[in-house]
Amino acid sequence: MKKPGIKRRKFIQNTSLLLGTTSLTTLTTMMQENEPRDPNPPYLGEEINLWEDESPNNGSHKNYRPKLRLYYPSLKRNLYENRKFPVVLICPGGGYHVQAHHEGQPFAQLFALHGIVGAVLTYRVHPDPYPGAYADATRAMRILRSKADQYQLDAKKVGIMGFSAGGHLASTVATQPELYKEPEDDLVDQFSARPEKVILGYPVISFEEHAHQGSVKAQLGENPDPQMMEQLSNQKQVTADTPPAFLFHAADDGGVPIQNSLMFANACVEHEVPLELHVFPKGGHGMGMALDNPSLSIWSENLMNWMGDWKLG
């Protein structure tokens, strides 16, 4: 196979897709057309089941068997065949009832275009309560580290990203990586589940004040234990050991009130955790990449700037 030259490398670094200026139609075309602009677009390299076939941890829904899908940069097999890639575990939202596709694969591909492996997590949802999804996410973090050499990953650069209820899951792992240890997880005492970065999009943070009640009920039932509601209110669990955080939210979000992000950001400030917070006046809930809205799509440029030396370089 002919190795790509400098022009192609510059395309991957400079493409306007990564700056959030491309329309939704253009993004879809670039990802789906038979001859995309990048002759070697990001590709699905691995699919990993988190638990053995007969495990009860596979959950109640056949469509939500816990697994990872890893999307690699197109240069993995040539110019950067010896490179160890940073990786971000992506937790789509959906109120702990479903998982939104537009909050998963598109972001894995975005990261991959920047030289970062995007790992989309499928986790347990209702009627499987806490700690199901949490056990899936922490298991996934440990697998990424335990198989870093096999999957060409940098075990010291493992981040987590989540949207809406997936943001609650991501923030729980980021603030409380040792909250629950699944007995079936044979990696618990060998590898850490703590991420090095946490990215939260319009996240559910609190299970008390300003809570998204659907997420609370899905995780803790109709009559939730007040102690667990407090434990899973992650603004109360931020410490100086919480990883650097990037948050974005719309002020008019009617699904998950913006107070969730503000409370988490305030806790980060109080504990001197590095923080970047972006608030947009309008956008509602579930905006995803928002490539069809120039006033919102700038957030992806902000995010990739924040990723710093994790990007292709």
N, C-alpha and C positions, 0 to 999 in steps of 0.2 A: 504493500500500500504506500502510495506517495505521501510523504509527510507534508503537512500544511506549512505555509510560510508566514512571514511577518504580517502580511495583510490580513490573513484569517485570524491571527491572534488579536490584532487590533480590533477586528470586527467584534469579537467576543467581549473585549474590554469596553468598547465604545458604543455598541449598538443602542439606539434610542429606546428600544424595548426596556432596557435596564434602567433608564432614566424616567420611566413612567410617562412618556409622551406619546406612545403609540396607541391608536384606537383599539377598542376591543375587537373589532373586525380584523384589523391587521394582526393582532396577537394570535387570534384563532387561525388565520391563514398561515402564519409563520410556523405554528405548531403542527398543522395538519396537512399542508399541501405536499404533493409528491416530491417537489424539488424546492425545499426551503432555502432561504438565503444562506444560512450556514449549512455547508454540505455535510457536516457531521453534528446534528443537533443533540441536545442532551438525550440520554437513553436510559431506559429502565434496565439496571444491571443485575439487581437481586430482588427476590421476594422471599421473606423469611417468616415462617410461622413462629410465634412466640412460645407456644406450648405444644407438648406432644399430642398426637391425634386423639387419644382417649381422655385427655385431661378435662376435668370439669371447668377449668379456667378458659375453655374455648367459648363459654357463654351460651346464651339462649337463642341467639340469632345466627343463622347460617351465613348471612351476608356480613356479619360483623365478627367473624372469627379474628381474634387478635393477631396482627401481622405487621410487618414492615415492608414497604416498597422503596427501594433505593434508586434515586435518579442521579446518574453520574455526569460530570462534564464530558463534552465530546472529545477532549484531548487526553482522556485517561489512558488510551491505548497507544499513544504515540509520543508527542513531545514531553508529556509529563508521566511517563510510565512508571517512574520511580518516586513520584510525588505522593505524600501522605495528605489526603484531602480533609479539611475541616468538614463537619457534618452537622446539620440541624434537624432535629426530630420535630415534625410538624403534626400538630393535633388539631384537626378540623373541628368546627363548632357544630351545634345542633341540639342544644339543650339536654345533652346526655340521653337523647332519644334516637337521633340519627346523626350522620356526619356529612357535612356539606362538601361536595366535590370541589367547588370553586375555591375552597379554603385549604385544599390539599395539593393536588398535582400541579396546578399552575405555579405555586410557590416553590415546589421542589424543582421545577424547570427553571424558574428565575434564579434560584441559588446555583443550580448547575451551570447556567450560563456565566456565572461569576466565579466558577472554579470551586464551588462548595457543593458537597453531596447533600441533596435534599432527601430526607427519609420520612415518608408519609406513614403515620401510625393509624391503623385500624384498632380501635379499643372497644371494650364492652359497653353497652348502653342498656337503658331500661328494657326489661325489668331486672337486669343485673345491677345491684346497688353497689355503693362503696363497700369494700375497697377494690372492686373489680377493675375499673378503668385505671385507678392509681397503680395497681399491681402490674397492669399491662404497660403503662408508661415507664415505670421504674425498671421493669424487666427489659424493655426496649433500650433504655439508656445503657444498661449493663451489657446487653448483647453488642451494641455498637462499640463499646470499649473492649469487650472480650475478644471480638473478631476483627479488631482494627487492622491487624496485619493481613488477614485473609481478604478483607474488603477494601484495603488501601485507604484507611482512614487514619486521621490524627487523633489519638485517644486523649490528647490534651486540649483538643478544640472540638468539644461536643456541646452544642447548644440545644435549646428547646424553644418552640414557637407554638402559640395557641390562639385560637379565635373564639370569642364568646365563651360557651361552656368548655371548649378546648383550651381557652385561656385560663379558666379556673384549674383545669387539670395541669397545665404547664406551670402555673404559678404555685400550685401545691407541691409539685416535684421540686421546683426551684427553691422554695422556702423550707420545705420539710422532706428532704430526700430520704430520710430514714423513718418516716412516720409509721409505715406498716411494712413488714417483711413477710412476703408470701412464702410459706413453707416449701412450695414446689420450685421456687426460684433458687437453683443451685449456684447462682452467681452472687447472691446477696452479700456474702462475707468476703468476696474476692474483688469486686469492682464497685465503684461509687456510682450512684444515680444522679449526683449533683451536676447540673449543667454549668458551663463556663459563661454562657450568656442566656438571657431569657427575653423573648420577644412576645408582646401581648397585644393583640388586636381586639378592640372593644370587648375586653375580657369581663367575665363574671369573676369577681374577687371575693365579695362578701356573701356569706350565707345568713347574715343577720340583717343589719340596716342596708337598704337599697338592694336587697337580694333579688335575683331572678328566681321566682318561686318554682318554676318548672324544673330548674336544675336542682334545687334543694330537694324537692319531692322525689325526683328520679334517683338521687343518691342516698337520701336518708329516710324516705318514706313519708307517709301522710302525717305522722306525728313524730317529727325529728327530735332527737335528743339534743337539748340545748347545749350540752357540753360539746357534742360533735359539731353543732352549728358554729360554735365559737372556734373550735379547732380548725375547721375548714373555711374560716374567714381569714384569708391569707394576708390581708393588710396587718393583722395582728401577729403574724408569724415571721415577718421580715426581721432579719438580724444583720449584723455587720458581715456575716458570711454569705448573705444572699448575693447571687451573681449580678453583674451589671445588667440593667434593664432598659428596654426600649418599649414604649407604649404609644398607641394612637387610638383615638376615640372621636366620635362626633358628638358635639354638645347637644344635638337634638335627638340622640338615640333614645327611642321609646321602648326598646326591648331590654337593654341592659343600661341602666342609668350611668351617666358619665362619672358619677360619684365613685363608682367602683375603681376606675383608673386613678382618680384624684386621691383616693384614700391610700392606694398602693404607692403612688408617687410620693405622697407626703411621708409615708413610713420609710421609703428609701432615703429621702432627704434626712429624716431624723437619725437614721443609722449610718449615714454617710456612704450609702450604696450608689455608685455611679448610675446616672439616670438620664434618659432622654425621653421627653413627653411631647407629643404633638396632638393638639386639639383642633378639630375643624368645626366651624360653625354649623354646617349642615352636612348630612350624609346618611342619617338614619342608622339602622343596624344591619350588619351583614354585608358591608360594602365589598369585602374581598380586595382584589387588586384595584378596582375602580378605574380601569383604564379608559372607560368611556366618559369620565368626568375629570377634566383637567384640573379643577380646583381641589380634587381629592387625590388624584393619581401621583402627586408629588411625594406622597408618603413613602412610596417604594424607593425613590431616589434617596430620601432621608435615611431609610433603613440601610440601604447598601453602603452609604457613606459611613454609617455607624458601625458596620461590620468590620471596617478598618483592614488590618493586615490578614484577615481571614480570606479576603478576596484573591482572585487570580492575579499573580504578579510575577 
